[in-house]
Amino acid sequence: MFEGPEAHARRHVTQSRHGRYYSKVSDLVALTVAERARLDAVAARYRFRANAYYLSLIDWNDPHDPIRRIVIPSEEELSDWGSLDPSNEQAVTVARGVQHKYADTVLLLCNEVCGAYCRYCFRKRLFASENDEASNDISAGLDYIADHPEVTNVLLTGGDPLLMSTRRLVRILRALRTIEHVQIIRIGSKMPAFAPWRILDDAELQSALRLYSTSRKRVYLMTHFDHPRELTDLAIEGLDCFIRNGVICTNQCPLIRGVNDDARVLAELFRKLSFVGCPPYYLFQCRPTLGNEPYTVPIVRGWQLFKEAMHLGSGLAWRARFVMSHATGKLEIVTVDDDQIHLQYHRARDPELRGQTLCYRRDDRACWLDELEPVAGLGAPRFPPHLPVELQDGPA
């Protein structure tokens, strides 16, 4: 059995930078032998990985524990539902490990490993042994960014950039800061939840962040806290360390069934994040990735939960927008009435679509834009499911 989170984490800070990692369900003695046997088949298809600190946050006596649901496999994942690349990231990949979907933003997939594997991950294809989308060599990405002066934002992602060695991460930060038109460097990471001592123990990383997050060109940390219980004392201390070293923190997370699909839980998460200086940025509709059926909440229900949560607080806690990252762009779910669902392009692959509003018939079962039926005569497109975006008619 795993000890309590704070005691365990403090002990492992001194013993090992990351503590013990588990990559086999069979090593989880908190599960019964029968559970381990059943879940081995799931982990064989979608990799399992977690560390002792994060596992210690689980109440193993509760089969519906939300932290357990985030990282422990479920047999429901074997359902043949969804696709491996639901947002068609392949279509915006301009070089290995380099995505350019929106004019001012480039993504560098600089690592193919995470501190733990969230079961609902939309990039689980990266963790397949035969996948080579991410790249340890980002020289092509740096050259691409240098040749595109419209790029002001670079997002380091993957995988988890904070799982890279400090030496490599600092090298990337240094290289990006030599490109004059790059204003913002974003680091997308769940390590503040999985392993807070990644920053607390690393004076070299702290020094680099102070150097490369300047008064005119900031480093942003895009954290990924899904549930209030992830915000332990140690996690909050880690966030404070990022902030004190010049990093702007903000949180984005998906709406996940069995984790945060409760208005009061969502409100508590948003409030606590704002209290500690890491206010919410996006709440994502869970993407229809292969294996994600058990984690998906229908769009209408998600909007209802989001709006209810918004009424339970005020101020910085309510900066979040409820969005879906579709192949054509990032659409905000603006409102739902008795008959219709209204969406608006927050970002768009085609810049002419930015700000355009789409109107669809209300469907309480639909989980993705491709499942919705346009309201006749209002110009919204119908997106046939499971087709590459190049084969679809673009929005009117």
N, C-alpha and C positions, 0 to 999 in steps of 0.2 A: 504494500500500500504506500501511496505517496504522502509525504509529510505536508504540513500547511505551507501555503505559498510564500509568505514572508520569511519564515524560518528557513525554508528550503533555499530560497533565492539568495539570502544573505550568506548562507554557508557556501553555496556554489560560486559566489562572487570571488571568494578567496581561494577556492580550490581549482576552479577552471573558468576560463572566459565564458564558455557557453554551457557548462554543465553537461550532463549526459544527454545524448540524442538517441531517440528510438526510431528505427526504420522498419521494424517488424511488429505486426500486431501480436504475434506469439510471445513477445517480450512483455506485454502489458498484463502483469499479474493481477491487476485490479479487475480484469475481465474474467469471466468463467472460462473454463477450457472449451466448453461448447460455443461460447461467443467468439472466442479467438479462432476456432476452426471455421465458423461461418464467415467471419469477416476477412479471413486470409484471401478468399477468392476475390473480394472487392479490392483489397490492397494490391493484388496481383495485376488488376486492370488499371486502377488509379492509385498511384503511390501514396504510402503513408509515411509521415515524418512528423515528429514533435519532440520537444525537450522536456526534461523532468520538471522544470519550473512551471511551464504552461500546463502540463498534465496535473500538477498539484492544485490548480485552480478548479478542477472538476470535482463535483460531489458525486462520487461513484455509486452512492446509494440511490441516486436519482437517474433513472434511465432516460429522462427528458432534459437533463442538465444542458443548458445552452452552450457552455464551453466544450462539453463533450461533443455536442453536435457539430461544432466548428471543425474539429480535427479528427474525431474517431469515425472510421468508415461506417456506412450504413448499407445494408443489403439492397435497399431501394435504389442505390446508385447504378445498379446493373440494368435498370430499365432502359430500353432502347428508345430514348427520347432526346431530342436536341442534336446539335452538331458541334464539332470540335472548334470551329471558328465562326461563331454566330454573328460576330460583328464584321466579318470578312476583312480581317486585318491583313491578310495576304495581299489584298488589292491596293493597300497603301504602303506596302513594304518596298522601299526604293533601293535597299542594299541589305545584305545580311545583318540582322539586328537593328535595322533602321526603319522607322515608320514615319511617314509625313502625310498626315490626314488633313490638318488645318494649317493654313499658310504660315502662321507665326510660331508653330509648335512642332518640334521633332522629338520622337521617342527613341531612346537608345536602350535596346534590350541587352544589357551588359552582363547579365547573369541568369542562369537557368535553374538555380536552386533557391529555395526559401527556408526560413527558419523552421517553419512547419507548413504542411500543405492543407490549406482550407479545402474542405470537401466540395465546396460550391465554386471553386476557382474557375474563372472564365478562360484562363490560359493553361489549363491542365495538359494541353497538347505539348507544351514546352518540356514537361517532365517525362515524356516518353523517351526511351533510350535511343530511338532512331531520329529524334528531332534535332535540327541544327539551326533553328531560327535565331536563338540568342547567340551572341558572339563575344568571346573574350577579347578579341582584337577589334577595337572600336575605331581604328584609324580611318576606315572608309566612312564611318559616320561623322567623324570630326572633319574630314575633307568636304563631305556633303554640306554640313552645317556652315563651314567657312565660305562655301561657294553660293550660299543662299542668304543674302543680307536681310531678307524679310523675316528670318527666324530670330525671334527675341526670347523664346522660351525653350528650354531643353529639359525633358523629363527622363531621368535615369530610372529604369524599371527592369522588369524581367519576369520571373525571379525577383530576388530581393537584393538591391544594390548594397545594403548594409551588411550582407553576408559575405561580401567580397573582403579581401584583406584591406586594411587601412592604407597600405602602400599603393595598391592599385586604385582605390577610390580617390585618394589624394591626387594621384597622377591624372585621373580623369578631370577632377575639379580644376586643376592647374591648367590643363589643356583647354578646357572650355573658357576659362577666364582670359586666355590669350586671343579669343575671337571677340572682337570689339562689339559686334551687334548682339551678342548673347547677353541679355539683361538678367534673366531669371534662370536659375538652375533649380529644378525640382527633384527631390529624391522620394520616390514612392516606396514606402516600407511598412511592414507589419512588425519589424523587429522591436519597436518600442513596446509592443504588447507581448511578443514572444520572448524577448531577451533584453530587458532594460539595461543591463550592465554593458551592452555593446557600446554605449556612449559613456556610461559612468566610469568604466575601467580604462578608457582609452584617451590618454592625454594628447597623443599625437593627432587623433581625429578632432578633438576639441580645438586644438590649435589651428588646424587646417580650416575648420568652419569659421573661426574668428577671422582668418585671413581672407577667405574667399566669399564670405557673406558680408558685403560692404554696405555702407549707408546708401549707395546708389544702385547697387546690383546685389540683390539678396539671394540667399539660398533658402528655399522653402522645403519643409518636410511635410509630405502628404502622408499622414499616418492612417492606420487602418484599425481602429477600435470598433468592434461590432456590438459589444455588450458592456454595460457599466461595470461588471465584475472584472473585466480586464484592466480597469483603471485602479490597480493596486497602489499601495504607497510607493513601491519600488518603480512602477511604471510612471507615476506622477513625478517622482524624483528624476527619472530619465528625461521626461519631457522638459522639466525645468532646466536640466543641463543643456539641452539643445537650445532653449530660449536664451539662457545666459551666455551662450557662445554665438549669439547673433542670428540664429535660425528662426524664421517665421514658421509656426506650426499650424496646420489645419487638418481636419479629418474628413475622410470620405469612406463610405462603407456601403455595402449592398443591403437591401431588405431581405432577410433570410427567414424562411418559415422555421419556427422552433427556436430561433435565436433572438430576434428583435422585432418580430411581427406582433407587437403589443404596444399600444400607444404610450402607456405609462413607462415601459422599459425604454422605448425610443426617446421619450421626453427626458427621462433620467440621464440617459447617455448624452444627449445634446447639452443638458444643463451642466453636467460634470465636466464635459469637454470645454465649455465656455469658461467655467470657473478656473480651470488650470491653464488657460491661455492657448487652447488648441480648438478653436470653435469649428463647428461642422461646416462642410463645404458642399459636398454632394451626398445625397442618399440615392443609390442606384437601384433601379429595377434589376433583379437578378437575371442575368443573360441566359438564354436557352441553350446552354452548353450541354454536351453529351454527359449524362449522369446527373444533371442538376434538377431533375423533376421533383425530388423530395424536398428541395430547398426553395422552390419558387412560390411566390405569392402572386395571385392575379393582379393585374394593373389597378382595377377598380378598388379592390380591397386595400392594396398598398396606398393608394391615394387617400382613402378614408382614414387609415391609420396615421398617415403623415399629417393630415389636416387636424386630426384629433390631438396628436402630439403637439402641434404648433399652438394649440389653445391652452396648453398646460404650462406655459412659461412665457418669457418675453426676452427682448434684447438680443444679445450676441448669440444666444443659443438657437435662434431661429433664422440664421443666415442660410441654412441648407436649402437646396433645391432638389426636388424629386425628379430624377431624369432617367432616361435609358440611352445607352450608347449603341445606337443602331449603326448599320453599315454606312448609312447616308449622313450620319451626324449625331450630335447629342441633342435629344429632344426633351424639353421639360414637359412634364405632365401638369398642365396648368389648372384644369378643373374637370370635374365630372358632374353631369346633371342626370336627370331621370332618363334621358334619351341618348346623350352624346358624351364622348370623351374628346377633350380639346387639348392639343399638344402644340408646342411651339419650338422651332429650331433655336436652341441656345448656341450651338456651334454647328457648322455644316461643312461637309466636304466640298460642296459647291458654294462658294461665298455668296452667291446671289440668293441662296435659300435662307441665309441667316435671318432670323426674326420672323420667318414665314409661319403662319398658323395653319394647322391641319385639324380637320374635324371628322371624327369617326363615330359610327353607331356604337352605343354602349354595349359591351359584352362582358358580363361579370366573370366569365371563365377565361378570357384571353390573358395571356402572360407576356405577349410581345407584339410589337407594331404589326408584324407580318400576319397576325391572326385577325386583325381588325378590318371591318367592312367600312369603306368610305361613305360618308353621307352624300347622296346623289346631288350633283350640281354645284358642289363647293370646291372642286378642284383637287381634293386630296387624292394621292395615288393609292393603289392597292399593291402591296408588296407580296408577290408569291413566296411562300415559305421555302427555305432550303435552296434558293437559287442565288448564284453569285450576283452581286449588285450590278455588274455590267449587263446582265440579262434582264434586268427589271426596267420598267418605265420609270423615269425620274419624276419627282414631284412636279405637278403642274405649276 
